[in-house]
Amino acid sequence: MAATISCDVAIVGAGLAGGLIALALKARHPSLDVRLIDAAETVGGNHVWSFFGSDVAKRDRWIVERLVAHGWRQYDVAFPAHSRTLDQTYYSIESRRLDAEVRRVLPPQALILRRKVLAVSATAAVFADGDRVEAKGVIDARGVGDLSALSCGWQKFVGQELRLSRPHGCTRPVVMDATVKQIDGYRFVYVLPFAEDRVFVEDTYYSTSSELNRRAIVQRIERYAEARDWVAAEVMHEEAGVLPVAMGGDFDAYWRSGGAKTPKAGMRAGLFHPTTGYSLPDAIRLAAMLAERTDFTGADLHDATYRMARAAWDARGFYRMLDTMLFKAAEPDERYRVLERFYRLAPDLIGRFYAGQSTMADKARILTGRPPVPILRAISALRGRA
């Protein structure tokens, strides 16, 4: 006989968005019966997530303050014709810390791991073995929906945490090192110094193709390390990913692809920055919003998550326009010039851009001056988008 588990709120998908919601709900509603469900055996998968201090509002920092594993007061960027140190805080979260914190906060029965879910509705989730969870409300946080509803480029990457045989000498992150050879679109290397002999190196591409040649990129990471005289004694951690960079599309069709009336979170809700593909700032905002609620019925959760996701999509047309120009007006090996010009702007403007909160003055400043892409090609790209 199939078993039925009953609870107040079930979160399907124990990644970043699902884990943050579970933590926020238990913090604000200790008596709420929350279940966190995933096919994996750990919460958060195998990731390093990073964010700028300006990405998270002061009122929401309580959600992530116990998760931060590394923090810096400054970061660097480097391009062929421009290098700079920015006085802005930068933080990293490791998935193993998210896993540990969720296990500390939630009672053992709240974690339902190594259980594959086949179907989700606003009030139920059905497991592959026929068991089911019935809840007042179910939130689907299982990753992306049907991206064919959107027009996308791709940010793809492979990252490795290296333990070195001697200190690397880095004192702060390099968020973009675009002095490397441009391959497969806009390429840069991302460096996080975790300890004197530990460094995370990620090779990233803004490409029109979602194909990820992991082996080739790992070899490029090895060559990058060798060029800096870093001798790896051990690869402690490796991850890879392909994130959408949205240029346009039908948001409601994307939402429906994950279940028209099902509450959603994270990438499945379309809550990601159109230009970076990053979902952490939106995941924190959504978790904070849900934690302030008292109605956790499926219909109400659907309306709340849809409103937030739809409002974010509507507010971010400017970023999708920039993405269109980046991918369709700039030659692939010249795309770095767009970012090189962007990183000459004021630090506060850059911070608001990554937080998805650019002002009208910011937008005007980004678009003024000598354009980094040919004007006629930009106009043609935007006409095609329209």
N, C-alpha and C positions, 0 to 999 in steps of 0.2 A: 504494500500500500504506500502511495506517495505521502510524504509528510508536508505539513503546512506550518510555517513559522509566521507568527504574528508580531507586529511591532508598530511603533508610531511613524518612523521615517526610515525608509530603506534607500541607501545610496549604492547604485550599481556602478562599479568602477572605482577602484581604490588607488587612482593616480593622484596627481597633485590636486586637482580641483575637488575630487571626492574626499581626499584626506583632509583638506582644509575645511570643507563644510562640516565633516564629522567633528573635528576639533572645536569649531566655532559653536556648533549647536550644543555640544556637551558643556562648553564653558558657560553659555548663557541659559541653558535649560538642563540642569543636571539630572532631572528626573525623566527626561525624554528618552524613550527606548529607541536608540538609533542603531541600525545595522549597516555595516560597510562590507560590500560583497565584491569579490574579484576572482578571476580564474588563476591569478598568480599566487605565489605563496608569501609574498611580502607586499607591504604598502609602498606605493611610489615607484615601483619598478627599479630601474638602474640608471639614475640620472643625477646630473648637477644642474640646478636652476639658479640663475643669477638675476639680480635686479638692481636698479639705481635707487638710492634713497628717496628720490623725488617720485618714484613710481607708486609709493604707498603713503596714503594720508596718515597723519599722526594718530587720528582716531582709530585707525585700523591696524596699527603696528602690533597690538596685543596678539593678533592671530599668528604672526610669524616670528615674534621676537625669540621664542624658545627654539626655533628651527634653524636660525642662522648659524652656520658653521664657520664662516670666514667673512671678514669685513675689512675694507680699506677706505682711506679718506680721499684718495685720488686715483685716477686711472689715466692711461696713455692711449693715444692713437698715432698711427704712422702711415703716411702715404708717400708716393714718390717725390712730391713737391711740398709736403707739409707734414710736420710732426707737432704734437702738442700734449701737454699734461693738463688735465681738467681737475679743478678742485671740487669734485663731487663724490659723495660716498657711493660705495658699490659693495654689494653683499652676495654671498653664495649660500645655497641650501643644498645639502646632500640627501639623497633619497633615504639612506639608512637612518638619518636623524628623524626624518618624517615618520618612518616606520616605527622607530623607538618611541616617539612621542605619542603616536596614535595608540600603541600598545599600552603606554603608561596611563593614558586618559580614559580609554574605553575599556569596559569590562570584557573578559575573555569571550563571552557569548556574542558580543557585538561584532566581532570580526568573523566573517564567513569567507574564508579564503580557500583557494584550490577548488572552487566550484564555478563551473561555466554556466552562464546565463544565456538562454536561447531567445527569450522574449521579455519585453518590458512594457508595462502600461503605467498609467498614472497611479495605480493602486496595487500593482502586483508585478512580481518577477518570477519567471518559470525557469528552473534549472534543467540542464541537459538530462538529468536522471529522472525527471518528472516531479521532483519536489518543487515547492513554491514558497515565496514570501508574500504575505499580504500585509499591507500597511495603509495607514491613513493617506500617506503620500510617498511616492517613489520618485527619485531623481536619477536620471540616466547621465552618467559621467564617463562613458566608455570610450572616449576618443572621438575622432572626426566622424561626421556623417558623410553624405554623398557629395564629394567635392566637385562632381561633374556639374552641379548646379551653379558653381562659381567659376569665374575666369581667374585662373591662378598662374603665377610663376611659383618658383620653389626656392626655399632656403634649405639646403641640405648640408649635413656635416658628419664628421667622425671626430670624436674626442677621446683622448687618452690621458689618464693620470699616471705620471711617471715618477718613480722613485729613482733619484739620480745617485751616482757614485760620489758626487761632491756638490757643494752648494751652487745654485744656479745664478745667484746674484741679483735676481729681480726683487724689487721692493713693492711693486704695485701691479695691478692687472694691465695688460695691453688688450683693450677691448676690440681694437681693429689694427692689425698689422697688414696693410695692403701693399707693402713694398715687395711682396712675393710675386712670382710670375702669375699673370692673369690667365686662368684656365677655366673653361666651361662657364663663362659669364664673369660676374664680379667675384673675385676670390680674396679672402683674407684669413689670417690666422689669429686666434684668440688665445690668450695666455693668462692663467690664473696661478699665482704663486701661493700654494697652500702651506708650505713650510720651507725651511732652508734647502731641503733636498727633495721636496715634492712639488711638482708643477703639473697643472692641467693644460694640455695643448689641444686645441680644437681647430681643424681645417674646415672652413665654411665656404659655401658657394651660393650665389644668387643666380639661378639657372632657369632656363625655359624647360629643362628636362627634369623629371623627378627621379630618374635612374641614378642610383648611388653605387659607385664602384668602390666598395669599401677597401678592398685590397690595395688599389692604387693610391687611395687617400692615406692609408696607414703608411705606405712607403714615403709619401710626401711629408708626413709628420716626422718620420725618422730622419729625413734629409734636413728638415727645419731644425730639429734638435742638434744634429751634427754640425750644422752651420754656426750654431751658438756654443759649440763645444760642450754640449750637455750629453753626458754618457748615461744612458738609462740602465740601471741595474735591474729594474722590474717594471712591468706594466701592471699597475695596481687596479686599474679600472678602465673599461672601454665602453663607449656608447656611440650610437649613431641615430640619426633621425632625418626626416624629410618634412619640413613645415610649409604650409601654404602661405603664399604672399598674394593677397587678394587684390585684383584689379577691378572687379565688378561681379555681376551675376545676380541671381534671384535669391535673396535672403530667405523669403518665405518657403520657397521650394527646398532650400537647404534645411530649414527647420523641420519641415514636414518629413524629410527623408529619415529623420531619427524618431518619427512618431509624432503625428500632428498634435495630439493632446497630451503628450508626455513631458513633464518637467525635465529640463536639461541643464547641464553645467559644463564649463570648460570648452574644449574644442567642439564638442558635440552641439553646444549652444551657439557656436559661431563667435564665442567670446575670446578673440585673439587679436593682437595688433595687426592691422592689414600689412604693414611694411616689414615688421620683424618676425611675424608668426608667433611671437611669445604670448603665453596665456596667463603667466603668473599674476601680473597686476589685476587683471580682470577676475581671476579666480579668488583673489583676496577680497575684492569689492563685492563679488557675489556672495561669498561666505559671510561677510559682515552684514549684508542686507538680509540674508536668510536668518541669521542669528537674532535679528531684531524682531522677527515675526512671532506671532502667536498662533496663526492658523497654518497647519501643516497638511491640510487636505490636498489631494492630488490636483484638483481643479484650481485651487488657489495658488499652489506652488507653480503650476504651469503658467498661469497668468503673470505671476511675479517674475519668473525667469525669462519668459518670452518678452515682457515689457523691457527688461533691462538689456537683453541681447539685441532687440530691435532698435532701441534707442542708441546703443553703442554703434550699431551698423549705420544708422542714419547720420550720426554725428561724424563719421570717419570717411566721408566721401573724399575729402582733401587728400588723405593718405593713399586712397585707391587711385586717385588721379596721378599722384607722384609715382606710384608703382607702375602705372601704365607707361609713363614717360621713361622710367628706368628700363623697363623690359622691351618696349617697342620703339623708342626713339633713340636710345643710346646703343652704339655698337657693343657687343658683349665684352670685348677686351678694353673698352673705354668707359665702362660703367663706374669704375672706381672714381672717375673724375666728379661724378655727382656727389658721392660721399665726401670726397676730398674738399669740395666747395662747402658742403653742409657743415663740416667740422671746423670751418673758419668762423662760424657764427657764435653768438653769445652762449655761454654755458647754460644759463637758465632756459633759453629757447630750446637748446638741445635736450635738456631734461624734460621739459613739457612735451616735446615731440615723442620721446620714448614712452612717456606716461599716457600718450594718446589724448593730451589735453592742450593742444596748441591753441593760442589765442588768434583772433583775427589779425592782430599786428604781427604775430609770429608767421602766419601764413603769407602775409604780404612780404615780409622780409625774406622768406625762403624763395619766393618767386621773383624778387627784384634783382637787378644786377645782370651781369653777363651770364646767359644761360649755359649750363654745362652740357646741353644736348642741342643739336641743330634745331632751330625754330620751326622750319617747315616739317621736319620729321615729327616734332612734338605735336604740332597742329594735326598732322595726319593721324597720329596715334590716338589723340583725344577724339577726333571725329569718328574713328573706328570704334572706340569705346562707347561713344554716345549711340 
